[in-house]
Amino acid sequence: EEEEEEEEEEEEEEEEEEEEEEEEEEEEKEDDMLM
């Protein structure tokens, strides 16, 4: 049971990282539009 909990935590962390990357990409697109 303990192992499953650890796996879930790791997955959540990965999802958060992906969201941050997407946000950064969107910001870059906005910067390009302004240039």
C-alpha positions as CSV (number, residue, x, y, z in Angstrom):
1,E,0.0,0.0,0.0
2,E,2.8,2.4,0.9
3,E,4.4,2.0,-2.6
4,E,1.2,2.9,-4.3
5,E,1.0,6.2,-2.4
6,E,4.5,7.1,-3.4
7,E,3.8,6.5,-7.0
8,E,0.7,8.7,-6.9
9,E,2.8,11.5,-5.3
10,E,5.4,11.2,-8.1
11,E,2.7,11.4,-10.8
12,E,1.2,14.5,-9.2
13,E,4.6,16.2,-9.2
14,E,5.2,15.3,-12.9
15,E,1.8,16.8,-13.8
16,E,2.6,20.0,-12.0
17,E,5.9,20.3,-13.9
18,E,4.1,19.8,-17.2
19,E,1.7,22.6,-16.4
20,E,4.5,24.9,-15.5
21,E,6.2,24.2,-18.9
22,E,2.9,24.9,-20.7
23,E,2.6,28.2,-19.0
24,E,6.1,29.2,-19.9
25,E,5.5,28.3,-23.6
26,E,2.3,30.5,-23.6
27,E,4.3,33.4,-22.1
28,E,6.9,33.0,-24.8
29,K,4.2,33.1,-27.5
30,E,2.8,36.3,-26.1
31,D,6.3,37.8,-26.0
32,D,6.8,36.9,-29.7
33,M,3.5,38.7,-30.6
34,L,4.6,41.9,-28.9
35,M,7.9,42.0,-30.7
